[in-house]
Amino acid sequence: MSIDSSLKSKNLLQRHRNVLTRAERIEILKETGRWTDSSTATGLPKVAHRKAAAGKKDKAEKKAAAAEGETPAEGEGEKPATEEKS
């Protein structure tokens, strides 16, 4: 018998939500300075809430950087010049 999808572990249920609660929106407005004490909780302005995604590196770049003991440079995505055989 399989486990129902609603009975998964607690950590799996914590994920990025696109919709914020009113309290969360007010907290973000306070941080950005767009909230005053005389403001009302109804008719709140829109608040951008984006999930930050970390950039991924290629496996080859990781191995080369680890072998050299350095961090990859900005222009490292370019291929080195090769000699032409005649």
C-alpha positions as CSV (number, residue, x, y, z in Angstrom):
1,M,0.0,0.0,0.0
2,S,1.4,3.4,-0.8
3,I,1.4,6.5,1.4
4,D,-1.0,9.3,0.5
5,S,0.8,12.5,-0.9
6,S,-0.7,14.6,1.9
7,L,1.1,12.5,4.6
8,K,4.6,13.3,3.5
9,S,7.3,14.5,5.9
10,K,7.2,18.0,7.2
11,N,10.4,19.2,5.4
12,L,8.9,18.3,2.0
13,L,5.9,20.6,2.6
14,Q,8.1,23.7,3.1
15,R,8.6,25.3,-0.3
16,H,8.5,28.6,-2.0
17,R,5.1,30.2,-1.9
18,N,4.0,32.8,-4.5
19,V,1.3,34.3,-2.3
20,L,2.3,36.1,0.9
21,T,0.0,36.6,3.9
22,R,-1.0,40.2,4.8
23,A,1.4,40.2,7.8
24,E,4.3,39.1,5.5
25,R,3.5,41.8,3.0
26,I,3.4,44.5,5.7
27,E,6.8,43.3,7.0
28,I,8.3,43.6,3.6
29,L,6.8,47.1,3.1
30,K,8.3,48.1,6.4
31,E,11.7,46.9,5.4
32,T,11.6,48.9,2.1
33,G,10.2,52.0,3.8
34,R,6.9,52.0,2.0
35,W,4.8,51.5,5.2
36,T,3.8,54.2,7.6
37,D,2.0,53.9,11.0
38,S,-1.0,55.7,9.5
39,S,-1.3,53.1,6.6
40,T,-4.2,50.7,6.6
41,A,-3.9,46.9,6.2
42,T,-6.5,47.0,3.4
43,G,-5.6,47.9,-0.2
44,L,-1.9,47.1,0.2
45,P,0.4,47.7,-2.7
46,K,1.9,44.8,-4.6
47,V,5.1,43.3,-3.2
48,A,7.5,41.4,-5.4
49,H,8.5,38.1,-3.8
50,R,10.9,36.1,-5.9
51,K,12.7,32.9,-5.1
52,A,16.5,33.4,-5.4
53,A,18.0,30.7,-7.6
54,A,21.7,30.0,-7.3
55,G,23.6,29.7,-10.6
56,K,24.9,26.3,-11.5
57,K,28.4,25.5,-12.7
58,D,29.4,22.9,-15.3
59,K,31.1,19.8,-13.9
60,A,34.1,20.4,-16.0
61,E,34.6,23.9,-14.7
62,K,34.3,22.7,-11.1
63,K,36.9,20.0,-11.7
64,A,39.3,22.4,-13.4
65,A,39.0,25.0,-10.6
66,A,39.5,22.3,-7.9
67,A,42.6,20.9,-9.7
68,E,44.1,24.4,-10.0
69,G,43.1,25.5,-6.5
70,E,41.6,28.7,-7.8
71,T,38.1,30.0,-8.4
72,P,37.0,30.3,-12.1
73,A,37.7,33.6,-13.8
74,E,35.0,35.6,-15.6
75,G,36.2,34.7,-19.1
76,E,36.8,31.1,-18.4
77,G,33.8,30.0,-20.5
78,E,35.9,30.6,-23.7
79,K,37.7,27.7,-25.3
80,P,41.5,28.0,-25.6
81,A,42.9,28.6,-29.1
82,T,44.1,25.4,-30.8
83,E,46.8,25.0,-33.4
84,E,45.7,24.2,-36.9
85,K,47.4,21.1,-38.5
86,S,48.4,21.5,-42.1
